[in-house]
Amino acid sequence: MHYLAALSFIDSELDELQEEFGDLPDQVHGKLENLERAKAIVDETRGILDEIKNFVATAKVTLVELKEKEEALAKQQFLVRNNKEFDAITKEIDHLKHEHESLSTRMRTEGLKEENINRILLDQIKDQEKAQEEYDDRKAMLDNIASDQNDTVKDYNRKRKTIVLTLDQDYVQEYERIRKFHKDAAVQVRKNSCSGCFSSVPSQKIVELRNNPEKLFLCENCGRILLDEELYFDESLLDNI
Ligand SMILES: [Zn+2]
């Protein structure tokens, strides 16, 4: 019973330490999600910019090629033998000129698009930096609390392990099962009542509880493990573990 009381004490201390974090872990998680979203947006925009740059680079080469073809055809036109050939080449040159023009127009449009997207990207990078700062800030707060608690938590966890190994495994299982419903799974009887749910404990049960310290008694109302009212648990008992 002393061990169960000790286990219950350690768990409530650990729960309390956990509460110091408040909603900070959730906040850190949320900030991390924001950061990842901001990064994905920046990556997407960079991808669009790369596509535009590739298009412009290819288009530049194509424009030179079109111009060269046009010049070659113009030279060829001097050497034609009849009107039919002359007309055919004129038609071809017109076609190349038209292609050159429409590609130039598209390049200008893409150039404007690139400028706009670059501006948008700058804003998106600022958003990402802000998200990074916010995440770093919360994470640092979390890490601070964790490092402050580190030694205490380690010590409690070590003692908890020893106690669990010392206890009857059936008791441990029962304790863990109840802990899923009540964080304070083992509570003392106080003024003939369960101090978990405050319902009264029959005096017969209190007598049995006192006479059978090796047996588990559960509160009939809430199902918590009942500890004898006279069981004296002092934190200093943990020092020896
Ligand atoms: Zn109860």
Residues whose N, C-alpha, C, O or C-beta is under 5 A from the ligand:
A	BS01	ZN	C194 G196 C197 F198 C219 N221 C222 G223 R224
